[in-house]
Amino acid sequence: MFRRRLKFKIKWEGYGPEHDSWEYATEVHAPKRVLEFYRKNPGAPRQIRAATFSALPFQPIYFEVKQS
């Protein structure tokens, strides 16, 4: 995820790993490859949901300061 958008790491056929790139999911036009990826990685996120701060499981941390 980058800037609240889902990205895929693309390994380009015929090129080495130095040419791999991260592409936004909306810019990947290879539906068969995407389906293959999700078959191999069923737990991978399919979309990014925006969360509000109040929905996060936040618990405050309290520190005790001792004066000497």
A tleap script that builds the chain and sets N, CA, C and O, in Angstrom:
source leaprc.protein.ff14SB
mol = sequence {
  NMET PHE ARG ARG ARG LEU LYS PHE LYS ILE
  LYS TRP GLU GLY TYR GLY PRO GLU HIE ASP
  SER TRP GLU TYR ALA THR GLU VAL HIE ALA
  PRO LYS ARG VAL LEU GLU PHE TYR ARG LYS
  ASN PRO GLY ALA PRO ARG GLN ILE ARG ALA
  ALA THR PHE SER ALA LEU PRO PHE GLN PRO
  ILE TYR PHE GLU VAL LYS GLN CSER
}
set mol.1.N position { 0.845 -1.168 0.000 }
set mol.1.CA position { 0.000 0.000 0.000 }
set mol.1.C position { 0.895 1.237 0.000 }
set mol.1.O position { 1.899 1.288 0.710 }
set mol.2.N position { 0.533 2.200 -0.778 }
set mol.2.CA position { 1.253 3.465 -0.842 }
set mol.2.C position { 0.223 4.556 -1.071 }
set mol.2.O position { -0.561 4.498 -2.018 }
set mol.3.N position { 0.235 5.540 -0.204 }
set mol.3.CA position { -0.738 6.634 -0.288 }
set mol.3.C position { -2.177 6.125 -0.313 }
set mol.3.O position { -3.012 6.589 -1.090 }
set mol.4.N position { -2.435 5.164 0.553 }
set mol.4.CA position { -3.763 4.560 0.717 }
set mol.4.C position { -4.266 3.842 -0.531 }
set mol.4.O position { -5.474 3.713 -0.730 }
set mol.5.N position { -3.356 3.382 -1.360 }
set mol.5.CA position { -3.754 2.643 -2.567 }
set mol.5.C position { -2.968 1.341 -2.633 }
set mol.5.O position { -1.787 1.294 -2.289 }
set mol.6.N position { -3.636 0.298 -3.076 }
set mol.6.CA position { -3.039 -1.026 -3.199 }
set mol.6.C position { -2.082 -1.070 -4.386 }
set mol.6.O position { -2.382 -0.549 -5.460 }
set mol.7.N position { -0.913 -1.709 -4.174 }
set mol.7.CA position { 0.073 -1.837 -5.245 }
set mol.7.C position { 0.499 -3.295 -5.379 }
set mol.7.O position { 0.454 -4.059 -4.415 }
set mol.8.N position { 0.908 -3.664 -6.576 }
set mol.8.CA position { 1.474 -4.981 -6.849 }
set mol.8.C position { 2.925 -4.820 -7.279 }
set mol.8.O position { 3.275 -3.866 -7.973 }
set mol.9.N position { 3.768 -5.767 -6.860 }
set mol.9.CA position { 5.138 -5.773 -7.353 }
set mol.9.C position { 5.128 -6.556 -8.668 }
set mol.9.O position { 4.725 -7.718 -8.708 }
set mol.10.N position { 5.569 -5.912 -9.725 }
set mol.10.CA position { 5.549 -6.512 -11.056 }
set mol.10.C position { 6.948 -7.001 -11.418 }
set mol.10.O position { 7.920 -6.248 -11.355 }
set mol.11.N position { 7.032 -8.275 -11.798 }
set mol.11.CA position { 8.273 -8.851 -12.309 }
set mol.11.C position { 8.080 -8.980 -13.816 }
set mol.11.O position { 7.318 -9.826 -14.282 }
set mol.12.N position { 8.766 -8.146 -14.562 }
set mol.12.CA position { 8.587 -8.081 -16.011 }
set mol.12.C position { 9.256 -9.262 -16.697 }
set mol.12.O position { 10.418 -9.571 -16.432 }
set mol.13.N position { 8.503 -9.929 -17.594 }
set mol.13.CA position { 9.037 -11.073 -18.336 }
set mol.13.C position { 10.193 -10.628 -19.223 }
set mol.13.O position { 10.117 -9.612 -19.913 }
set mol.14.N position { 11.269 -11.421 -19.184 }
set mol.14.CA position { 12.415 -11.139 -20.027 }
set mol.14.C position { 13.374 -10.111 -19.438 }
set mol.14.O position { 14.365 -9.754 -20.075 }
set mol.15.N position { 13.088 -9.633 -18.229 }
set mol.15.CA position { 13.944 -8.635 -17.577 }
set mol.15.C position { 14.370 -9.153 -16.206 }
set mol.15.O position { 13.684 -9.981 -15.605 }
set mol.16.N position { 15.489 -8.667 -15.727 }
set mol.16.CA position { 16.011 -9.069 -14.431 }
set mol.16.C position { 15.303 -8.356 -13.287 }
set mol.16.O position { 14.484 -7.463 -13.506 }
set mol.17.N position { 15.635 -8.767 -12.048 }
set mol.17.CA position { 14.974 -8.188 -10.867 }
set mol.17.C position { 15.224 -6.690 -10.700 }
set mol.17.O position { 14.461 -6.014 -10.009 }
set mol.18.N position { 16.273 -6.165 -11.317 }
set mol.18.CA position { 16.520 -4.724 -11.213 }
set mol.18.C position { 15.454 -3.906 -11.937 }
set mol.18.O position { 15.349 -2.697 -11.732 }
set mol.19.N position { 14.663 -4.568 -12.786 }
set mol.19.CA position { 13.592 -3.890 -13.518 }
set mol.19.C position { 12.206 -4.090 -12.880 }
set mol.19.O position { 11.212 -3.558 -13.374 }
set mol.20.N position { 12.146 -4.860 -11.779 }
set mol.20.CA position { 10.879 -5.028 -11.067 }
set mol.20.C position { 10.358 -3.658 -10.657 }
set mol.20.O position { 11.138 -2.750 -10.371 }
set mol.21.N position { 9.047 -3.514 -10.628 }
set mol.21.CA position { 8.475 -2.224 -10.238 }
set mol.21.C position { 7.177 -2.434 -9.459 }
set mol.21.O position { 6.525 -3.471 -9.574 }
set mol.22.N position { 6.823 -1.430 -8.668 }
set mol.22.CA position { 5.568 -1.432 -7.926 }
set mol.22.C position { 4.571 -0.596 -8.709 }
set mol.22.O position { 4.824 0.568 -9.018 }
set mol.23.N position { 3.418 -1.213 -9.030 }
set mol.23.CA position { 2.390 -0.549 -9.829 }
set mol.23.C position { 1.074 -0.558 -9.053 }
set mol.23.O position { 0.748 -1.532 -8.375 }
set mol.24.N position { 0.331 0.529 -9.160 }
set mol.24.CA position { -0.986 0.576 -8.524 }
set mol.24.C position { -1.880 -0.504 -9.125 }
set mol.24.O position { -1.813 -0.780 -10.323 }
set mol.25.N position { -2.716 -1.111 -8.286 }
set mol.25.CA position { -3.606 -2.188 -8.731 }
set mol.25.C position { -4.491 -1.748 -9.894 }
set mol.25.O position { -4.799 -2.545 -10.781 }
set mol.26.N position { -4.894 -0.496 -9.888 }
set mol.26.CA position { -5.755 0.007 -10.964 }
set mol.26.C position { -5.017 0.132 -12.297 }
set mol.26.O position { -5.647 0.273 -13.345 }
set mol.27.N position { -3.683 0.080 -12.260 }
set mol.27.CA position { -2.888 0.201 -13.480 }
set mol.27.C position { -2.383 -1.140 -13.998 }
set mol.27.O position { -1.702 -1.195 -15.022 }
set mol.28.N position { -2.717 -2.228 -13.288 }
set mol.28.CA position { -2.289 -3.564 -13.715 }
set mol.28.C position { -3.385 -4.141 -14.609 }
set mol.28.O position { -4.494 -4.415 -14.150 }
set mol.29.N position { -3.062 -4.321 -15.885 }
set mol.29.CA position { -4.040 -4.790 -16.865 }
set mol.29.C position { -3.718 -6.221 -17.290 }
set mol.29.O position { -3.540 -6.514 -18.472 }
set mol.30.N position { -3.650 -7.106 -16.284 }
set mol.30.CA position { -3.361 -8.517 -16.525 }
set mol.30.C position { -4.246 -9.345 -15.597 }
set mol.30.O position { -3.757 -9.908 -14.617 }
set mol.31.N position { -5.543 -9.426 -15.895 }
set mol.31.CA position { -6.476 -10.086 -14.973 }
set mol.31.C position { -6.125 -11.547 -14.666 }
set mol.31.O position { -6.339 -12.007 -13.545 }
set mol.32.N position { -5.593 -12.272 -15.639 }
set mol.32.CA position { -5.225 -13.672 -15.380 }
set mol.32.C position { -4.097 -13.762 -14.364 }
set mol.32.O position { -4.104 -14.638 -13.500 }
set mol.33.N position { -3.129 -12.858 -14.465 }
set mol.33.CA position { -2.001 -12.842 -13.526 }
set mol.33.C position { -2.468 -12.445 -12.125 }
set mol.33.O position { -1.987 -12.990 -11.132 }
set mol.34.N position { -3.388 -11.513 -12.047 }
set mol.34.CA position { -3.910 -11.077 -10.746 }
set mol.34.C position { -4.676 -12.226 -10.091 }
set mol.34.O position { -4.512 -12.474 -8.897 }
set mol.35.N position { -5.512 -12.932 -10.863 }
set mol.35.CA position { -6.238 -14.096 -10.323 }
set mol.35.C position { -5.269 -15.178 -9.859 }
set mol.35.O position { -5.470 -15.785 -8.807 }
set mol.36.N position { -4.237 -15.415 -10.628 }
set mol.36.CA position { -3.213 -16.399 -10.266 }
set mol.36.C position { -2.534 -16.000 -8.953 }
set mol.36.O position { -2.299 -16.845 -8.089 }
set mol.37.N position { -2.224 -14.717 -8.809 }
set mol.37.CA position { -1.612 -14.220 -7.572 }
set mol.37.C position { -2.520 -14.498 -6.375 }
set mol.37.O position { -2.054 -14.994 -5.349 }
set mol.38.N position { -3.820 -14.182 -6.497 }
set mol.38.CA position { -4.736 -14.382 -5.377 }
set mol.38.C position { -4.999 -15.860 -5.095 }
set mol.38.O position { -5.279 -16.214 -3.950 }
set mol.39.N position { -4.919 -16.721 -6.085 }
set mol.39.CA position { -5.033 -18.166 -5.831 }
set mol.39.C position { -3.853 -18.643 -4.994 }
set mol.39.O position { -4.022 -19.464 -4.092 }
set mol.40.N position { -2.665 -18.135 -5.287 }
set mol.40.CA position { -1.468 -18.524 -4.545 }
set mol.40.C position { -1.370 -17.819 -3.197 }
set mol.40.O position { -0.709 -18.320 -2.288 }
set mol.41.N position { -2.021 -16.663 -3.055 }
set mol.41.CA position { -1.950 -15.850 -1.837 }
set mol.41.C position { -3.352 -15.438 -1.395 }
set mol.41.O position { -3.709 -14.264 -1.487 }
set mol.42.N position { -4.156 -16.405 -0.909 }
set mol.42.CA position { -5.553 -16.089 -0.588 }
set mol.42.C position { -5.726 -15.056 0.514 }
set mol.42.O position { -6.777 -14.418 0.585 }
set mol.43.N position { -4.737 -14.869 1.370 }
set mol.43.CA position { -4.853 -13.897 2.450 }
set mol.43.C position { -4.411 -12.496 2.074 }
set mol.43.O position { -4.489 -11.580 2.892 }
set mol.44.N position { -3.952 -12.320 0.857 }
set mol.44.CA position { -3.476 -11.004 0.422 }
set mol.44.C position { -4.646 -10.031 0.330 }
set mol.44.O position { -5.748 -10.417 -0.059 }
set mol.45.N position { -4.408 -8.772 0.686 }
set mol.45.CA position { -5.507 -7.795 0.617 }
set mol.45.C position { -5.957 -7.551 -0.815 }
set mol.45.O position { -5.143 -7.497 -1.737 }
set mol.46.N position { -7.256 -7.406 -0.983 }
set mol.46.CA position { -7.826 -7.144 -2.304 }
set mol.46.C position { -8.235 -5.690 -2.460 }
set mol.46.O position { -8.428 -5.201 -3.573 }
set mol.47.N position { -8.364 -5.014 -1.343 }
set mol.47.CA position { -8.691 -3.595 -1.376 }
set mol.47.C position { -8.202 -2.979 -0.076 }
set mol.47.O position { -7.964 -3.678 0.909 }
set mol.48.N position { -8.058 -1.694 -0.088 }
set mol.48.CA position { -7.644 -0.951 1.097 }
set mol.48.C position { -8.840 -0.137 1.561 }
set mol.48.O position { -9.411 0.641 0.797 }
set mol.49.N position { -9.205 -0.320 2.793 }
set mol.49.CA position { -10.337 0.416 3.341 }
set mol.49.C position { -9.821 1.566 4.193 }
set mol.49.O position { -8.899 1.404 4.992 }
set mol.50.N position { -10.410 2.687 4.013 }
set mol.50.CA position { -10.044 3.849 4.824 }
set mol.50.C position { -10.635 3.664 6.219 }
set mol.50.O position { -11.801 3.294 6.361 }
set mol.51.N position { -9.852 3.915 7.217 }
set mol.51.CA position { -10.315 3.803 8.599 }
set mol.51.C position { -10.232 5.167 9.261 }
set mol.51.O position { -9.298 5.937 9.037 }
set mol.52.N position { -11.198 5.431 10.052 }
set mol.52.CA position { -11.134 6.669 10.812 }
set mol.52.C position { -10.306 6.428 12.056 }
set mol.52.O position { -10.225 5.300 12.542 }
set mol.53.N position { -9.701 7.458 12.565 }
set mol.53.CA position { -8.842 7.327 13.738 }
set mol.53.C position { -9.591 6.722 14.912 }
set mol.53.O position { -9.030 5.916 15.655 }
set mol.54.N position { -10.844 7.099 15.089 }
set mol.54.CA position { -11.616 6.599 16.235 }
set mol.54.C position { -11.907 5.101 16.126 }
set mol.54.O position { -12.234 4.466 17.128 }
set mol.55.N position { -11.792 4.532 14.929 }
set mol.55.CA position { -12.057 3.110 14.756 }
set mol.55.C position { -10.832 2.243 15.062 }
set mol.55.O position { -10.949 1.022 15.171 }
set mol.56.N position { -9.679 2.859 15.197 }
set mol.56.CA position { -8.453 2.108 15.482 }
set mol.56.C position { -8.455 1.642 16.931 }
set mol.56.O position { -8.898 2.370 17.820 }
set mol.57.N position { -7.955 0.415 17.174 }
set mol.57.CA position { -7.925 -0.092 18.554 }
set mol.57.C position { -6.806 0.571 19.358 }
set mol.57.O position { -5.778 -0.047 19.635 }
set mol.58.N position { -7.013 1.801 19.719 }
set mol.58.CA position { -5.997 2.594 20.392 }
set mol.58.C position { -6.209 2.568 21.892 }
set mol.58.O position { -7.319 2.785 22.378 }
set mol.59.N position { -5.133 2.301 22.623 }
set mol.59.CA position { -5.186 2.380 24.072 }
set mol.59.C position { -4.074 3.322 24.515 }
set mol.59.O position { -2.926 3.158 24.102 }
set mol.60.N position { -4.394 4.289 25.335 }
set mol.60.CA position { -3.360 5.230 25.766 }
set mol.60.C position { -2.309 4.540 26.631 }
set mol.60.O position { -2.592 3.581 27.349 }
set mol.61.N position { -1.110 5.051 26.540 }
set mol.61.CA position { -0.002 4.554 27.360 }
set mol.61.C position { 0.287 5.623 28.404 }
set mol.61.O position { 0.472 6.797 28.082 }
set mol.62.N position { 0.322 5.197 29.643 }
set mol.62.CA position { 0.571 6.131 30.731 }
set mol.62.C position { 1.962 5.879 31.273 }
set mol.62.O position { 2.372 4.732 31.455 }
set mol.63.N position { 2.680 6.950 31.527 }
set mol.63.CA position { 4.010 6.863 32.088 }
set mol.63.C position { 3.981 7.489 33.482 }
set mol.63.O position { 3.360 8.528 33.702 }
set mol.64.N position { 4.655 6.844 34.395 }
set mol.64.CA position { 4.771 7.397 35.730 }
set mol.64.C position { 6.134 8.052 35.851 }
set mol.64.O position { 7.164 7.416 35.630 }
set mol.65.N position { 6.130 9.304 36.196 }
set mol.65.CA position { 7.371 10.047 36.331 }
set mol.65.C position { 7.683 10.192 37.815 }
set mol.65.O position { 6.888 10.730 38.585 }
set mol.66.N position { 8.848 9.704 38.193 }
set mol.66.CA position { 9.267 9.818 39.600 }
set mol.66.C position { 10.221 10.990 39.732 }
set mol.66.O position { 11.191 11.115 38.984 }
set mol.67.N position { 9.936 11.815 40.666 }
set mol.67.CA position { 10.822 12.954 40.933 }
set mol.67.C position { 11.825 12.559 42.012 }
set mol.67.O position { 11.460 11.920 42.999 }
set mol.68.N position { 13.080 12.936 41.825 }
set mol.68.CA position { 14.078 12.580 42.825 }
set mol.68.C position { 14.464 13.735 43.701 }
set mol.68.O position { 15.299 13.581 44.592 }
savepdb mol mol.pdb
quit
